[in-house]
């Protein structure tokens, strides 16, 4: 039924749970997992040399977090004998990066975690999972804690 499952990650324990669920599902369907970590391009506006140093530090930390998060999914998949490809992309809008990757990779399912923010917190911080659900053209499975 499923051949390619996209698993977005932010490195959280909930993203790990979603990866485990996706890998178990992939094993049953002989599918492969595509992991994605979306880095928000340098969110600070600065002037002069301090801005360049800040940019390098930010991107270094973001890339390290992405590598660690994707390695976590890679290990989950390896433990189950599931094929895995991972990628890090930069997008200002996280959910758009997730949906673009799903289309570009030909994924037929997105499995992701939701932190379950509600009320004012959801309004202010937004919900990437909610936006993916709203705009996706393929099925989305949400793993909740």
For each residue, the residues with C-beta under 8 A, 3 or more apart:
1: 29
2: 5 25 26 29 31 108 109
3: 29 31 32 106 108
4: 31 32 33 34 105 106 107 108 109
5: 2 22 25 26 31 32 33 34 107 108 109 110 111
6: 34 36 98 101 102 105 107 109 110 111
7: 15 18 19 22 33 34 35 36 73 110 111 112
8: 15 35 36 37 38 94 98 110 112 128 132
9: 12 15 16 18 19 35 36 37 69 70 72 73
10: 15 37 69
11: 15 37 65 68 69 72
12: 9 15 16 113 115
13: 16 17 145
14: 17 18 113 114 115 143 144 145
15: 7 8 9 10 11 12 18 19 69 72 112 113
16: 9 12 13 19 20 72 76
17: 13 14 20 21 113 143 145
18: 7 9 14 15 21 22 111 112 113 143
19: 7 9 15 16 22 23 33 35 72 73 76 77 111
20: 16 17 23 24 76
21: 17 18 24 25 111 141 143
22: 5 7 18 19 25 26 33 111 141
23: 19 20 26 27 33 73 76 77 79 80 82
24: 20 21 27 28 80
25: 2 5 21 22 28 29 31 109 111 141
26: 2 5 22 23 29 30 31 32 33 77 80 82 83
27: 23 24 30 80 81 82
28: 24 25
29: 1 2 3 25 26
30: 26 27
31: 2 3 4 5 25 26 82
32: 3 4 5 26 82 83 84 85
33: 4 5 7 19 22 23 26 73 77 82 83 84 85
34: 4 5 6 7 84 85 86 87 101 105 107
35: 7 8 9 19 69 70 73 74 84 85 86 87
36: 6 7 8 9 86 87 88 89 97 98 101
37: 8 9 10 11 65 66 69 70 86 87 88 89
38: 8 88 89 90 91 94 97 98
39: 59 62 63 66 88 89 90 91
40: 43 62 90 91 92 94
41: 90 91 92
42: 54 55 58 59
43: 40 58
44: 51 54 55 58
45: 51
46: 50 51 54 55
47: 50 51
48: 51 52
49: 52 53
50: 46 47 53 54
51: 44 45 46 47 48 54 55
52: 48 49 55 56
53: 49 50 56 57
54: 42 44 46 50 51 57 58
55: 42 44 46 51 52 58 59
56: 52 53 59 60
57: 53 54 60 61
58: 42 43 44 54 55 61 62
59: 39 42 55 56 62 63
60: 56 57 63 64
61: 57 58 64 65
62: 39 40 58 59 65 66
63: 39 59 60 66 67 88
64: 60 61 67 68
65: 11 37 61 62 68 69
66: 37 39 62 63 69 70 88
67: 63 64 70 71 88
68: 11 64 65 71 72
69: 9 10 11 15 35 37 65 66 72 73
70: 9 35 37 66 67 73 74 86 87 88
71: 67 68 74 75
72: 9 11 15 16 19 68 69 75 76
73: 7 9 19 23 33 35 69 70 76 77 84 86
74: 35 70 71 77 78 84 86
75: 71 72 78 79
76: 16 19 20 23 72 73 79 80
77: 19 23 26 33 73 74 80 82 83 84
78: 74 75 81 82 84
79: 23 75 76
80: 23 24 26 27 76 77
81: 27 78
82: 23 26 27 31 32 33 77 78
83: 26 32 33 77
84: 32 33 34 35 73 74 77 78
85: 32 33 34 35 105
86: 34 35 36 37 70 73 74
87: 34 35 36 37 70 101
88: 36 37 38 39 63 66 67 70
89: 36 37 38 39 97 100 101
90: 38 39 40 41 97
91: 38 39 40 41 94 96 97 100
92: 40 41
93: 96 97
94: 8 38 40 91 97 98 128
95: 98 99 128 131 132 135
96: 91 93 99 100
97: 36 38 89 90 91 93 94 100 101
98: 6 8 36 38 94 95 101 102 110 112 128 132
99: 95 96 102 103 132 135 136 137
100: 89 91 96 97 103 104
101: 6 34 36 87 89 97 98 104 105 107
102: 6 98 99 105 107 110 136 138
103: 99 100 106 107 137
104: 100 101
105: 4 6 34 85 101 102
106: 3 4 103
107: 4 5 6 34 101 102 103 110 138
108: 2 3 4 5 138 139
109: 2 4 5 6 25 138 139 140 141
110: 5 6 7 8 98 102 107 132 136 138 139 140 141
111: 5 6 7 18 19 21 22 25 140 141 143
112: 7 8 15 18 98 128 129 132 140 141 142 143
113: 12 14 15 17 18 129 142 143 144 145
114: 14 127 129 130 142 143 144
115: 12 14 127 129 145
116: 144 145
117: 121 122 125 127
118: 121 122
119: 122 123
120: 123 124
121: 117 118 124 125
122: 117 118 119 125 126 127 130
123: 119 120 126
124: 120 121
125: 117 121 122
126: 122 123 130 131
127: 114 115 117 122 130 131
128: 8 94 95 98 112 131 132
129: 112 113 114 115 132 133 140 142
130: 114 122 126 127 133 134
131: 95 126 127 128 134 135
132: 8 95 98 99 110 112 128 129 135 136 140
133: 129 130 136 140 142
134: 130 131
135: 95 99 131 132
136: 99 102 110 132 133 139 140
137: 99 103
138: 102 107 108 109 110
139: 108 109 110 136
140: 109 110 111 112 129 132 133 136
141: 21 22 25 109 110 111 112
142: 112 113 114 129 133
143: 14 17 18 21 111 112 113 114
144: 14 113 114 116
145: 13 14 17 113 115 116
